[in-house]
């Protein structure tokens, strides 16, 4: 006749697990930094004549403003909750320039939160950044962000950055 008793090793494991502290999830802040050419492109073909895509930047080398769209991959299955987005800018002209960018959240026709527009004044031959965080969205994490920027002549996007927590276990 077979015994229904548990093996001693299994009893020890069960007993120890009763006193073990519960495992805690651990998130580590991560950053994904890339050149402007990785995520950004001219918004319409009409702007292509003014836009130069160099290995490290996308620049407006025309004489009028050009719209640039930057889109960001949101990890496997779009489940990553992004805590920040940054667009890094360089003004290569001899005059002050103002860049306006709008961060849009949503996938397809669905918009998750209100669009947030920010502006950055760049001195001649100066650099700057536009940064959006969850604070811009009432503490909610960003989900599927894209930006639309109006680049004045002589201004380039040389970098983009995503900040996000990554679950690394307990």
C-alpha positions in Angstrom: 0.0 0.0 0.0 1.3 3.4 -1.0 1.7 6.1 1.7 0.1 9.5 1.0 2.8 11.2 3.2 5.0 13.8 1.6 8.7 13.1 1.3 10.8 14.7 4.0 12.6 17.0 1.6 9.3 18.4 0.5 8.2 19.0 4.1 11.4 20.9 4.8 10.9 23.1 1.8 7.3 23.8 2.7 8.2 24.6 6.3 11.0 27.0 5.3 8.8 28.8 2.8 6.3 29.5 5.6 9.0 31.6 7.4 10.6 33.1 4.3 10.1 36.8 3.7 7.9 37.5 0.7 9.8 38.2 -2.5 9.7 41.8 -3.6 9.6 43.0 -7.1 12.6 45.1 -8.1 12.5 47.7 -10.8 15.7 49.3 -12.1 15.7 52.6 -13.9 16.8 52.1 -17.5 17.6 54.6 -20.3 17.5 54.1 -24.0 19.6 56.8 -25.8 19.8 57.0 -29.6 20.8 59.5 -32.3 18.1 61.6 -33.9 18.2 59.6 -37.1 17.1 56.4 -35.3 13.6 57.6 -34.3 13.0 60.8 -36.3 12.0 61.6 -39.9 10.5 64.4 -41.9 6.7 64.6 -41.2 5.8 65.1 -44.9 7.6 64.7 -48.3 7.4 68.5 -48.7 10.0 68.8 -45.9 12.4 66.2 -47.3 14.2 68.8 -49.4 15.2 70.7 -46.3 16.1 67.8 -44.1 19.5 66.2 -44.0 19.8 62.8 -42.2 23.4 62.5 -41.0 24.6 59.5 -39.1 24.2 61.3 -35.8 21.5 63.8 -36.3 18.5 64.9 -38.4 18.9 68.6 -39.4 16.9 71.3 -41.1 19.3 72.7 -43.6 16.6 74.6 -45.5 15.4 78.2 -45.2 12.0 77.6 -43.6 10.7 75.6 -40.7 10.3 71.8 -41.2 8.2 69.4 -39.2 9.9 66.3 -37.8 8.1 63.3 -36.2 9.9 61.1 -33.7 8.4 57.8 -32.7 9.6 55.5 -29.9 9.5 51.7 -29.6 7.7 50.7 -26.5 9.3 47.4 -25.8 7.8 43.9 -26.2 4.0 44.1 -26.7 4.0 47.8 -25.8 3.9 47.0 -22.1 6.8 49.2 -20.9 5.6 52.2 -18.8 7.8 55.0 -19.8 8.7 57.6 -17.2 10.4 60.2 -19.4 11.1 61.2 -23.0 13.8 63.7 -24.1 14.6 65.3 -27.5 18.2 66.8 -27.7 18.7 69.8 -29.9 21.5 71.7 -31.5 21.3 75.1 -33.1 24.0 75.4 -35.8 22.8 78.8 -37.0 24.1 82.3 -36.1 20.7 83.4 -34.7 18.6 82.4 -31.7 16.0 79.8 -32.6 12.9 78.5 -30.8 11.9 74.8 -31.2 8.3 73.7 -30.4 7.5 70.0 -29.9 4.3 68.2 -29.0 4.3 64.8 -27.3 1.4 62.8 -28.4 0.3 59.6 -26.5 -1.7 56.9 -28.1 -1.7 54.0 -30.5 -3.5 54.3 -33.8 -6.5 56.6 -33.4 -6.6 56.1 -29.7 -5.3 59.1 -27.6 -4.5 58.2 -24.0 -3.9 61.6 -22.5 -3.8 65.2 -23.6 -1.0 66.3 -25.9 1.7 68.4 -24.2 3.6 71.0 -26.1 6.9 72.4 -24.9 9.3 75.0 -26.3 13.0 75.5 -26.1 15.0 78.6 -27.0 18.4 77.8 -28.4 21.2 80.4 -28.5 23.2 80.7 -31.6 25.4 77.5 -31.8 23.7 76.4 -28.6 22.2 73.1 -27.3 19.2 72.3 -25.3 16.6 69.6 -24.6 12.9 69.2 -24.3 11.9 66.7 -21.6 8.5 65.2 -20.8 7.9 63.2 -17.6 5.0 61.5 -15.9 4.6 64.8 -14.0 3.3 66.3 -17.3 0.5 63.7 -17.3 -0.7 64.0 -13.6 1.8 61.3 -12.5 0.7 58.7 -15.0 3.4 56.9 -16.9 3.8 57.6 -20.6 2.6 54.7 -22.8 3.1 55.0 -26.6 4.8 58.4 -27.1 5.5 60.2 -30.3 6.6 63.8 -30.9 6.0 66.3 -33.6 8.6 69.1 -33.7 8.8 72.3 -35.7 12.6 72.7 -36.5 13.7 76.2 -37.5 16.4 76.5 -40.2 19.8 75.4 -38.8 18.4 73.3 -36.0 18.9 69.6 -35.6 17.7 66.7 -33.4 20.9 64.9 -32.4 19.5 62.6 -29.8 16.4 61.0 -28.3 16.0 59.3 -24.9 13.5 57.1 -23.1 13.6 56.5 -19.4 11.7 53.5 -18.0 11.7 51.1 -15.1 12.6 47.6 -15.9 11.5 44.6 -13.8 14.6 42.6 -12.9 13.0 40.2 -10.4 13.4 40.0 -6.7 
